[in-house]
Amino acid sequence: MLIDKIIGNIAHEEEHQQKTTEWIELEWEELSKRILRTETDQGTDIALRLEGEEPLKYGDLLFEDDHRRIAIRTKLEPVIVITPKDMLEMGKSAFELGNRHTPCLIENYEIIVRADHTINPLLDEIGVHYETTERRFKQPFKYRGHSH
């Protein structure tokens, strides 16, 4: 199936009672690709050839008919979820992660980073609570690289 445009976004209504939702699962880095050959979680062959520069977003709807719809979501990825108990822990965590140039997301009082075994000892040293789990990134990391 050739898809050349995004027709909507279903991020807030992932399941539909009358239609099957087929997902194209991408790594978050792949959200910026405009040309891609892949398949849905149900095995439907997909050729993406999108116009414009806007990156794909979690929930972007690419196809819909009376029985099914096809949308984008990110793959589950191993992450470290840091939950500072106060501003001091937040500051220490943010300082250390920033000092390492570690891309992160801040959502609902949590700092979320990709799982990296070298971060665990650092967080243990700070004394902040964290857990390793899996999540789907609904937005790309904001990363502004620079050199020293």
N, C-alpha and C positions, 0 to 999 in steps of 0.2 A: 504494500500500500504506500503510495507516494503522498507525503504531507508537506504542504508549502506554507501553511499559516497557522497561527494560534487563534482559536475561535472563542476562547473564554478561559476562566480559571475556576476550579472546583476545590480549592484548598480548604474551604470551610464546609463543604458538603461532599466529602470523599466517597460516601456510599449513597447509592440511589436505589429506592425500593423496586422500581420497575426496570432498571437497566443494569447490566453487568458492567463493571468498570475494569478495564484492562490497563495495567500500569506499565509504562516504560521506566525502568529503574536505572538511574544514572548516578555515577560518582558526582559529587558536587562540582568538581572541576569541569565536568562535561556539560554543565549547564550553559556554558558560553559557546558551545559548538553550534554552528548553523547547518552543517552538513554531517549527517550521521546515518549509518546503517545499523539497525538493531532489531530486536523483537520485543514484544510485550511479554508479561508474565504468563500469558495464555498461549504464547507461541505465534502470534500474528507478526509476520514480517513487515518491518517498517523502514521506509527510506525517507529521512528528513532532509528537506532542502528549503530552509527558511530564509526569507528576505529580511533585510534590516540588520541592525546591530544589537537590538535588545536581547539580553540573555534569557534563556528559559528560566521559569520559576516553578517551584513546587506547586503542583496542582494545575499547571497549564493544560487546557483542554485542546486536543489536536483533532479529534474526530468524534462525531456523535450521530447516531441514527435512532430508530425506534427501539432497538434492543440492547445496544451497547455504546460505550464511550471509551475513548483512549486518552489517557492523561499522563503527565510527567510526575514522578516522585523520585526522591533520592534514595540510594541504597542505605540500609542500616550500616552504620560504621561504629567501630569501637571508639569511645570517647572517655575523657575524664571530666566528671562534673564536680566542680569545686563549689562548696557552699560556705562562704565565710560567715561567721556569727556576728561580726561587727565591722565597723569601718577600718579598724586597725588591721584585721585579717584581710579585708578587701584590699587595702592599700599595699600590704606586703605581697599578696598574691599578684596583684596587677603589676607592681614594680618588677618582681622576679620574672614573670612571663614576658613583660615588655622588654626587659633587659636581654632576654633570649630571643627576641623577635618572634615569639610564638603567636601565630594567629589565633584569635579567640572570639567567641560570641558571648554576650552578656544578655541573659534572658531570665526574667522572674527571679532575681536575686541569686542567680547562679552564673558562674563562669564556666564555659564549655570549651574544651580544647580537644583536638584529636589525641587519641591515646598514644603516649610516648613514654616508654619505661624510664627515660632519664628525668622526667618531670616528677615522678613519684617521690624520690628521695628529697627533692627540693620542697615539695609540699609537706612531707613529714617533718622537715627541719623547721618550716614556718609554723607547723602545728595546726594547720587548717584542715577541716573535714573535707574529704573527697571520696568519690567512688568511681570505679571503672564500670561502664555499662555500654549499651548500644543505643544510638539514636539516629534519626533521619534529620539531616540538616535541611531546614526549610528556607534558608537563605545562604548565599555564599559568604565565606569569611571576608572581612574587610582587612586588606593587607596593604600596607604602604611600605614598600622596601626602600632601603637606603644603605649607603655604605659609610664606613668610618675612615 
